[in-house]
Amino acid sequence: MIERTIRTAAHGRYLVDPPGDANSPDGTLVGFHGYAEVVASWMTHQDRDLAIADNVGYVSSVVDAVSGEWPGSGPLVFTGFSQGVAMSVRAAAASPRTVDAVVSVGGDVPPELDAAALGRIARVLICRGAADAWYTTAKFDADIGRLRVAGVAVTPLTFDGGHEWSEPVIRAAGAFLQQACRP
């Protein structure tokens, strides 16, 4: 028995909260969920590298579709929670469009991305709950170091809480995006 893989087209859903004004400069926020937040996950252990490439391509297609429907939509920001952090960072690093910022909460920067890839990201808000058993202080500190070595402007946040998207994260993300996405 010989196992092979084949590239094929797949369809995916995405949700859009369109701007009230078609020419609104509000921006585009692309969100990536964590593993336990949906019934069917977008990540698999089998053929992982192929799945990652497919997902990065999917994200690029979604951003193209949204940008085509709402041109002039302002800054582009990727944000991820938990396992979604890895895909948000991968997609930002590989994006053919400029990604203005990444908001990362409770998840690792992918280990396979080198400094050149990470350096394509201008700025990152990276958040960790002080009581988060999954995203440890050691991983958080290592990720901050890798991003800084790559030349990324890093804003770290440790907040009271665990593996969660909490009120302190919401406040920090709002302030970060106000500053990071100024015209």
C-alpha positions in Angstrom: 0.0 0.0 0.0 1.4 3.4 -1.0 0.0 6.6 0.5 -0.2 9.8 -1.6 -1.6 13.3 -1.2 -3.3 15.4 -3.8 -4.1 19.1 -3.8 -7.7 19.9 -4.3 -10.0 22.9 -3.9 -12.1 23.1 -0.7 -14.8 25.5 0.3 -14.9 27.3 3.6 -17.2 29.6 5.4 -16.3 33.0 6.8 -18.4 35.6 8.6 -18.3 39.3 7.9 -19.6 42.2 9.9 -19.6 44.7 7.0 -18.9 48.4 7.7 -21.8 50.7 7.9 -20.2 52.9 5.2 -18.7 51.1 2.2 -15.8 53.5 2.3 -15.2 53.2 6.0 -11.6 53.3 7.1 -12.4 51.1 10.2 -10.2 48.3 9.1 -10.5 44.5 8.7 -10.1 42.3 11.8 -9.5 38.6 10.9 -10.1 36.3 13.8 -8.7 32.8 14.5 -10.5 30.6 17.1 -9.0 28.1 19.5 -9.3 24.3 19.2 -12.1 23.8 21.6 -14.3 26.7 20.4 -16.0 24.8 17.5 -17.2 21.2 16.8 -14.9 20.7 13.8 -11.4 22.0 14.0 -9.5 23.4 11.1 -6.2 21.8 12.2 -5.3 18.2 12.1 -2.3 16.1 13.1 -2.2 14.1 9.9 -0.5 15.9 6.9 0.0 18.9 9.2 2.3 20.9 6.9 -0.2 20.4 4.0 -3.1 21.5 6.2 -1.1 24.6 7.3 -0.4 25.6 3.7 -4.1 25.0 2.8 -5.2 27.2 5.7 -2.8 30.0 4.9 -4.1 29.9 1.3 -7.7 30.0 2.6 -7.0 33.0 4.8 -5.4 34.9 1.8 -8.5 34.1 -0.3 -10.9 35.3 2.4 -8.9 38.6 2.8 -8.9 39.0 -1.0 -12.7 38.4 -1.1 -13.4 40.9 1.7 -11.1 43.5 0.3 -12.7 43.1 -3.1 -16.2 43.6 -1.7 -15.2 46.5 0.6 -12.2 48.2 -1.0 -10.5 50.9 1.1 -11.4 49.1 4.3 -8.4 50.4 6.3 -5.8 48.6 8.3 -5.6 44.8 8.3 -5.2 43.0 11.6 -5.1 39.3 12.5 -6.0 38.1 15.9 -5.9 34.7 17.4 -6.8 32.9 20.7 -5.2 29.7 21.9 -4.5 27.4 18.9 -5.7 30.2 16.7 -2.6 32.3 17.5 -0.4 30.0 15.5 -2.5 30.3 12.4 -2.9 34.1 12.8 0.9 34.5 13.0 1.5 32.0 10.1 -1.1 33.8 7.9 0.3 37.3 8.8 3.9 36.2 8.0 2.8 34.7 4.7 0.3 37.3 3.6 0.8 38.9 0.2 -1.0 42.0 1.8 0.5 44.1 4.5 -0.8 43.1 7.9 -0.7 46.1 10.2 -0.8 44.2 13.5 -1.4 40.9 15.2 -3.2 40.4 18.5 -2.1 37.1 20.1 -3.8 35.7 23.2 -2.9 32.5 25.0 -1.0 30.7 22.2 2.4 30.0 20.8 4.2 31.7 18.0 4.8 28.8 15.5 8.3 27.2 16.0 8.9 26.7 12.3 8.8 30.4 11.5 12.2 31.9 11.3 13.2 35.5 12.0 12.8 36.5 8.3 9.2 35.3 8.3 8.4 36.8 11.6 10.0 40.1 10.5 7.2 40.5 8.0 4.9 41.3 10.9 5.2 45.0 12.0 3.7 44.8 15.5 2.2 42.3 17.9 0.2 42.5 21.1 1.1 39.2 22.9 -1.1 38.3 25.9 -0.9 35.6 28.6 -3.0 35.0 31.7 -0.8 34.7 34.8 -2.6 31.4 35.7 -2.5 30.0 32.2 -1.2 26.4 32.5 -1.1 25.8 28.7 0.7 29.0 27.6 3.4 29.1 30.2 5.7 32.0 31.2 8.6 30.2 29.6 6.8 30.0 26.2 5.5 33.6 26.5 9.0 34.9 27.2 10.6 32.8 24.4 7.9 34.1 22.0 8.6 37.7 23.0 12.3 37.2 22.5 11.9 35.6 19.0 9.6 38.4 17.9 12.0 41.1 19.1 15.0 39.4 17.5 13.0 39.5 14.2 12.5 43.2 14.5 8.8 43.1 15.5 7.5 45.9 17.7 6.2 43.8 20.7 3.7 44.8 23.3 3.5 42.1 26.0 0.7 41.8 28.5 0.4 39.5 31.5 -3.0 39.7 33.1 -4.7 38.2 36.1 -6.5 35.2 34.8 -6.0 31.9 33.0 -6.4 30.6 29.5 -9.1 33.2 28.5 -9.9 36.3 26.5 -10.6 38.6 29.4 -11.6 42.2 30.0 -7.9 43.3 30.5 -7.2 41.8 27.0 -10.1 43.6 25.5 -8.9 47.0 27.0 -5.3 46.3 25.9 -6.3 45.3 22.4 -8.4 48.4 22.0 -5.5 50.7 23.0 -3.0 48.7 21.0 -5.2 48.9 17.8 -5.8 52.6 18.3 -2.1 53.2 18.3 -1.0 50.6 15.8 -3.6 51.4 13.1 -3.4 55.2 13.0 -3.3 56.5 9.5 
